[in-house]
Amino acid sequence: MILYVLYVVFAINLLLLGVVAGNALLWPRVSREARRETGSVSVLIPARDEEANIRPAIEAALAQGPAVGEILVYDDHSADRTADHVNGLALKSEKVRLVPGQPLPEGWCGKPFGCHNLAAEAKGEWLLFLDADARLAPGAVDRILAETRRRELTFLSCWPGLEVTGFWEKVFMPMLNFVVFTLFPAPLAQKMDLPALGLAHGACIFMRREEYRSVGGHARVRDELFEDTALARIWREAGFRGLCLDGSDLVRVRMYDSAAAIWNGFQKIYYPAFRTEAGFWLFLLFHFLVFLVPIAAALAGAFSGNWLWPAWGAVGVAILARIPQALRFGYPVWSAFFHPLGEAALIAVGLASWYNCRFGRGVPWKGRNYRGPGL
């Protein structure tokens, strides 16, 4: 029976390897071709306690040239010097403006409300929503505009490159992309307009304002922690053309800078991101059975002198699946060999998130508590 289960797990890992390889080889990048544009883009940055990030984010947006007509920053009741940095840059450039924070209404998450307020103030034909830790490369906005026109899009999310500096960042942060791109067939989403294939990364979302208002904007996703992908699916449901492409060379983010920050940051979005309790437990069960059980079985078998080759095969295929992603996204290849550790951490942080949401006060993040489905 155990051997049969291990063969099934091995087959699942082979299937996932195929999905990962397909994404790594076939998922399009944003083209490098571009032409100079003028004043049609509003850059919109929601910010809460982002004094360490906001200045370089704005400076990178200002360096985009004439395509950017304005840069609006929503100060979501920051307790640090975020507003001071924005106002200081506003004195140097008339493009920069601070949008004061408003009381968070019942039923809204902070980021969607910030984006909603920014969109209401924007004047550009196109809206470029950026996270405060996102850094645009030179010419990024011109390339994004050219890509939307070439593909006849009204929605384009650029999946960012992750800046990973410390050891723990290099071990754990690639798990974020691994989780997404072992399950999501990105090349298929280019061919089919199914709403279920909508995908976006909130660090960089580009939308035409007319269609944004038509679908109801961020008010439609007011209570979503993954408002980015929810909005991408609503866009497709409305019959508009939207895509998520690899933009790792035109926008980069450093989400967390330490093991503690990774632990706390992932807790915030983990359990609360699932719509149902069943969905959360199925996700954990899948990762436990497919990625952790084989390594436990392989090691136990080795100690007892029983080499369970399907278990070793499943472990090897899982590590092999990490290598195309490392090459595609610029992670160190050696991080793939820490995959079992990454999976163990993925499950541990999920359980911590569940416990704090179900039996504690929720997961604290920047002065707000995040809970879960139905809580």
C-alpha positions as CSV (number, residue, x, y, z in Angstrom):
1,M,0.0,0.0,0.0
2,I,2.8,2.5,1.0
3,L,4.7,1.6,-2.2
4,Y,1.5,2.3,-4.3
5,V,1.0,5.7,-2.7
6,L,4.6,6.6,-3.3
7,Y,4.3,5.7,-7.0
8,V,1.2,8.0,-7.2
9,V,3.1,10.8,-5.5
10,F,6.0,10.3,-7.9
11,A,3.6,10.6,-10.9
12,I,2.1,13.8,-9.4
13,N,5.6,15.2,-9.1
14,L,6.3,14.4,-12.7
15,L,3.1,16.2,-13.8
16,L,4.1,19.2,-11.7
17,L,7.5,19.2,-13.3
18,G,5.9,19.4,-16.7
19,V,3.8,22.4,-15.6
20,V,6.9,24.2,-14.2
21,A,9.0,23.4,-17.3
22,G,6.2,24.7,-19.5
23,N,5.9,27.9,-17.5
24,A,9.6,28.4,-17.5
25,L,10.0,27.8,-21.3
26,L,6.8,29.2,-22.7
27,W,5.5,32.0,-20.5
28,P,6.1,35.3,-22.4
29,R,8.2,38.2,-21.1
30,V,7.2,41.8,-21.6
31,S,8.9,42.8,-24.9
32,R,11.8,45.2,-24.8
33,E,10.4,47.0,-27.8
34,A,9.0,50.4,-26.9
35,R,8.4,53.9,-28.1
36,R,8.5,57.2,-26.1
37,E,5.0,58.1,-24.7
38,T,3.7,61.3,-23.2
39,G,1.7,61.9,-20.1
40,S,-1.0,59.2,-20.3
41,V,-0.1,57.2,-17.2
42,S,-0.9,57.8,-13.6
43,V,1.4,55.9,-11.2
44,L,-0.6,55.0,-8.0
45,I,1.2,53.8,-4.9
46,P,-0.7,52.8,-1.7
47,A,1.6,53.2,1.3
48,R,1.4,52.4,5.0
49,D,4.5,52.8,7.1
50,E,6.8,52.7,4.1
51,E,9.4,55.3,4.9
52,A,12.2,52.9,4.0
53,N,10.7,52.2,0.5
54,I,8.7,55.2,-0.7
55,R,11.4,57.5,-1.8
56,P,13.2,55.0,-4.2
57,A,9.8,53.9,-5.5
58,I,8.9,57.4,-6.4
59,E,12.3,58.2,-7.8
60,A,12.2,55.2,-10.1
61,A,8.7,56.3,-11.3
62,L,10.0,59.8,-12.0
63,A,12.8,58.4,-14.0
64,Q,10.3,56.9,-16.5
65,G,10.2,60.1,-18.4
66,P,7.2,61.8,-20.1
67,A,4.9,58.8,-20.2
68,V,4.2,59.3,-16.5
69,G,1.9,62.3,-16.1
70,E,1.5,62.0,-12.3
71,I,2.6,60.0,-9.3
72,L,0.0,59.8,-6.5
73,V,0.8,58.2,-3.1
74,Y,-2.0,57.3,-0.7
75,D,-0.8,57.6,2.9
76,D,-2.7,54.9,4.7
77,H,-2.4,56.5,8.2
78,S,1.3,55.9,8.4
79,A,2.9,56.1,11.8
80,D,6.4,56.9,10.4
81,R,7.8,59.5,8.0
82,T,6.2,58.2,4.8
83,A,4.2,61.4,4.3
84,D,7.2,63.6,4.9
85,H,9.2,61.8,2.2
86,V,6.4,62.1,-0.3
87,N,5.9,65.8,0.4
88,G,9.6,66.4,0.2
89,L,9.7,64.9,-3.3
90,A,6.5,66.8,-4.2
91,L,8.4,70.1,-3.6
92,K,10.9,69.0,-6.3
93,S,8.4,67.6,-8.9
94,E,4.9,68.8,-9.7
95,K,4.1,65.2,-10.8
96,V,4.2,64.0,-7.2
97,R,1.3,64.4,-4.9
98,L,0.3,62.9,-1.5
99,V,-3.3,61.7,-1.1
100,P,-4.3,61.9,2.6
101,G,-5.7,58.7,4.2
102,Q,-9.4,58.4,4.9
103,P,-11.0,56.3,7.7
104,L,-11.1,52.6,6.7
105,P,-14.8,51.7,6.1
106,E,-16.3,48.5,7.5
107,G,-15.8,45.6,5.1
108,W,-12.8,47.0,3.3
109,C,-9.2,45.8,3.5
110,G,-6.6,48.5,3.6
111,K,-4.9,48.1,0.3
112,P,-8.0,47.9,-1.9
113,F,-9.3,51.1,-0.1
114,G,-6.1,52.9,-0.8
115,C,-6.1,51.9,-4.4
116,H,-9.8,52.9,-4.7
117,N,-9.0,56.4,-3.4
118,L,-6.0,56.8,-5.7
119,A,-8.0,55.8,-8.7
120,A,-10.6,58.4,-7.8
121,E,-7.9,61.1,-7.9
122,A,-6.1,59.9,-11.0
123,K,-6.3,61.8,-14.3
124,G,-4.4,59.5,-16.7
125,E,-5.8,57.3,-19.4
126,W,-3.9,54.4,-17.8
127,L,-3.5,53.5,-14.2
128,L,-0.3,51.8,-13.0
129,F,-0.7,50.5,-9.4
130,L,2.6,49.8,-7.7
131,D,3.5,48.5,-4.3
132,A,5.8,50.8,-2.3
133,D,8.6,48.2,-2.5
134,A,8.4,47.9,-6.3
135,R,11.3,49.4,-8.3
136,L,10.7,50.1,-12.0
137,A,13.6,49.6,-14.4
138,P,14.4,52.5,-16.8
139,G,11.9,52.5,-19.7
140,A,9.5,50.1,-17.9
141,V,6.4,52.2,-18.5
142,D,7.1,52.7,-22.2
143,R,7.6,48.9,-22.5
144,I,4.3,48.2,-20.6
145,L,2.4,50.6,-22.8
146,A,3.8,49.1,-26.0
147,E,3.0,45.6,-24.8
148,T,-0.6,46.5,-24.0
149,R,-1.1,48.0,-27.5
150,R,0.7,45.2,-29.3
151,R,-1.5,42.5,-27.6
152,E,-4.6,44.7,-27.5
153,L,-4.9,44.5,-23.7
154,T,-6.7,46.8,-21.2
155,F,-5.1,45.0,-18.2
156,L,-1.5,43.9,-17.8
157,S,0.1,42.6,-14.7
158,C,3.9,42.3,-14.7
159,W,5.1,39.5,-12.5
160,P,8.1,41.1,-10.7
161,G,11.5,39.7,-10.0
162,L,12.2,39.0,-6.4
163,E,15.3,40.6,-4.8
164,V,16.7,37.9,-2.5
165,T,19.8,38.9,-0.6
166,G,20.2,37.0,2.7
167,F,20.4,33.2,3.1
168,W,16.9,32.7,4.4
169,E,15.5,34.9,1.6
170,K,17.2,32.7,-1.0
171,V,15.8,29.6,0.7
172,F,12.2,30.6,1.4
173,M,11.2,33.4,-1.0
174,P,11.4,31.3,-4.2
175,M,8.6,29.1,-2.6
176,L,6.2,32.0,-3.4
177,N,6.7,31.5,-7.2
178,F,6.9,27.7,-6.8
179,V,3.4,27.6,-5.2
180,V,1.9,29.6,-8.0
181,F,3.7,28.1,-11.0
182,T,3.3,24.5,-10.0
183,L,-0.5,24.9,-10.2
184,F,-1.1,27.8,-12.7
185,P,-0.5,27.1,-16.4
186,A,0.6,30.6,-17.4
187,P,1.1,29.8,-21.2
188,L,-2.5,28.5,-21.4
189,A,-3.8,31.7,-19.9
190,Q,-2.4,33.5,-23.0
191,K,-4.6,31.4,-25.3
192,M,-7.8,31.2,-23.3
193,D,-9.8,34.0,-21.8
194,L,-11.4,31.9,-19.1
195,P,-11.9,34.0,-15.9
196,A,-10.4,31.2,-13.8
197,L,-7.1,31.7,-15.6
198,G,-6.9,35.3,-14.6
199,L,-3.7,36.1,-12.6
200,A,-2.1,39.2,-11.3
201,H,0.7,40.3,-9.0
202,G,-0.2,43.4,-6.9
203,A,3.3,44.8,-7.1
204,C,2.6,46.0,-10.7
205,I,-0.9,46.2,-12.3
206,F,-1.6,48.3,-15.4
207,M,-5.2,49.1,-16.4
208,R,-7.0,51.4,-18.7
209,R,-9.1,53.8,-16.5
210,E,-12.3,53.5,-18.6
211,E,-12.5,49.7,-18.2
212,Y,-11.4,49.9,-14.6
213,R,-14.4,52.1,-13.8
214,S,-16.7,49.9,-15.9
215,V,-16.0,46.8,-13.9
216,G,-16.3,48.7,-10.6
217,G,-12.6,49.0,-9.7
218,H,-11.3,48.1,-6.3
219,A,-14.7,48.4,-4.8
220,R,-15.5,45.0,-6.4
221,V,-12.6,43.4,-4.4
222,R,-12.9,45.5,-1.3
223,D,-12.6,42.6,1.2
224,E,-10.0,40.6,-0.7
225,L,-6.4,40.0,0.5
226,F,-5.5,38.8,-3.0
227,E,-7.4,41.6,-4.6
228,D,-5.0,41.5,-7.6
229,T,-5.9,38.1,-8.9
230,A,-9.6,38.7,-8.0
231,L,-9.6,41.8,-10.1
232,A,-7.9,40.0,-13.0
233,R,-10.7,37.4,-13.0
234,I,-13.4,40.1,-12.8
235,W,-11.8,41.8,-15.8
236,R,-12.1,38.6,-17.8
237,E,-15.6,38.0,-16.7
238,A,-16.5,41.4,-18.1
239,G,-15.2,40.4,-21.5
240,F,-12.1,42.6,-21.4
241,R,-8.6,41.3,-22.4
242,G,-6.2,40.9,-19.5
243,L,-2.9,39.1,-19.1
244,C,-0.1,38.5,-16.6
245,L,3.3,38.3,-18.2
246,D,6.8,37.9,-16.9
247,G,8.1,41.4,-16.0
248,S,11.0,40.3,-13.8
249,D,13.4,42.5,-15.8
250,L,11.3,45.6,-15.6
251,V,10.0,45.7,-12.0
252,R,11.6,44.1,-9.0
253,V,10.6,43.9,-5.3
254,R,12.2,42.9,-2.1
255,M,9.3,41.8,0.0
256,Y,11.0,40.8,3.2
257,D,14.5,41.2,4.5
258,S,14.8,38.6,7.2
259,A,13.6,35.2,8.3
260,A,11.4,36.9,11.0
261,A,9.9,39.3,8.4
262,I,9.2,36.3,6.0
263,W,7.5,34.4,8.8
264,N,5.3,37.4,9.9
265,G,4.5,38.5,6.4
266,F,3.4,35.2,5.1
267,Q,1.3,34.6,8.2
268,K,-0.7,37.7,7.3
269,I,-1.7,36.5,3.8
270,Y,-1.7,32.7,4.4
271,Y,-4.8,31.5,6.2
272,P,-6.9,34.7,5.5
273,A,-6.3,34.3,1.8
274,F,-8.4,31.1,1.6
275,R,-12.1,31.5,1.0
276,T,-13.0,28.3,2.9
277,E,-11.6,26.3,5.7
278,A,-11.6,23.2,3.5
279,G,-9.6,24.9,0.8
280,F,-6.9,25.8,3.4
281,W,-6.6,22.2,4.7
282,L,-6.6,20.7,1.2
283,F,-3.7,23.0,0.2
284,L,-1.7,21.9,3.3
285,L,-2.5,18.3,2.8
286,F,-1.4,18.4,-0.8
287,H,1.9,19.9,0.0
288,F,2.4,17.5,2.9
289,L,1.7,14.4,0.9
290,V,3.3,15.3,-2.3
291,F,6.5,17.0,-1.0
292,L,7.2,16.0,2.6
293,V,6.0,12.4,2.8
294,P,8.4,11.3,0.1
295,I,11.5,12.7,1.9
296,A,10.4,11.2,5.2
297,A,9.7,7.8,3.5
298,A,13.1,7.9,1.6
299,L,15.1,8.7,4.8
300,A,13.2,6.1,6.9
301,G,13.7,3.5,4.2
302,A,17.4,4.3,3.9
303,F,17.9,3.8,7.7
304,S,16.1,0.5,7.6
305,G,18.0,-0.7,4.5
306,N,14.9,-0.6,2.3
307,W,15.6,1.8,-0.6
308,L,12.2,3.1,-1.6
309,W,13.0,4.3,-5.1
310,P,9.6,5.9,-5.8
311,A,10.2,8.1,-2.8
312,W,13.7,9.1,-3.8
313,G,12.4,9.7,-7.3
314,A,9.6,12.0,-6.0
315,V,12.1,14.0,-4.0
316,G,14.5,14.2,-7.0
317,V,11.8,15.4,-9.3
318,A,10.6,18.0,-6.9
319,I,14.1,19.4,-6.6
320,L,14.5,19.2,-10.4
321,A,11.3,21.2,-10.8
322,R,12.8,24.1,-8.8
323,I,15.8,24.4,-11.1
324,P,13.9,25.8,-14.2
325,Q,12.3,28.4,-11.9
326,A,15.7,29.3,-10.4
327,L,17.1,29.9,-13.9
328,R,14.0,31.8,-15.2
329,F,13.7,34.1,-12.2
330,G,17.4,34.5,-11.3
331,Y,17.4,32.6,-8.0
332,P,20.6,30.7,-7.0
333,V,20.3,27.1,-8.2
334,W,21.5,25.8,-4.9
335,S,18.3,27.0,-3.3
336,A,16.5,24.2,-5.1
337,F,18.2,21.6,-2.9
338,F,16.7,23.2,0.2
339,H,13.2,22.4,-1.2
340,P,12.3,20.1,1.7
341,L,13.1,22.8,4.2
342,G,11.1,25.3,2.2
343,E,8.1,22.9,2.2
344,A,8.4,22.3,6.0
345,A,8.4,26.1,6.5
346,L,5.4,26.5,4.2
347,I,3.4,24.1,6.3
348,A,4.6,25.5,9.6
349,V,3.7,29.1,8.7
350,G,0.3,28.0,7.5
351,L,-0.4,26.3,10.8
352,A,0.8,29.3,12.7
353,S,-1.4,31.6,10.6
354,W,-4.4,29.2,11.1
355,Y,-3.9,29.1,14.9
356,N,-3.5,32.8,15.3
357,C,-6.6,33.5,13.2
358,R,-8.8,30.9,14.8
359,F,-7.8,31.0,18.4
360,G,-5.9,34.3,18.8
361,R,-6.4,37.9,17.8
362,G,-5.5,37.4,14.2
363,V,-2.2,38.0,12.5
364,P,-0.9,41.6,13.2
365,W,0.7,43.6,10.4
366,K,1.4,47.3,10.4
367,G,-1.2,48.0,13.1
368,R,-4.0,45.9,11.7
369,N,-5.1,42.4,12.4
370,Y,-5.9,39.9,9.6
371,R,-8.2,37.0,10.2
372,G,-9.7,34.3,8.0
373,P,-12.8,33.1,6.1
374,G,-16.0,33.8,8.1
375,L,-14.1,35.2,11.1
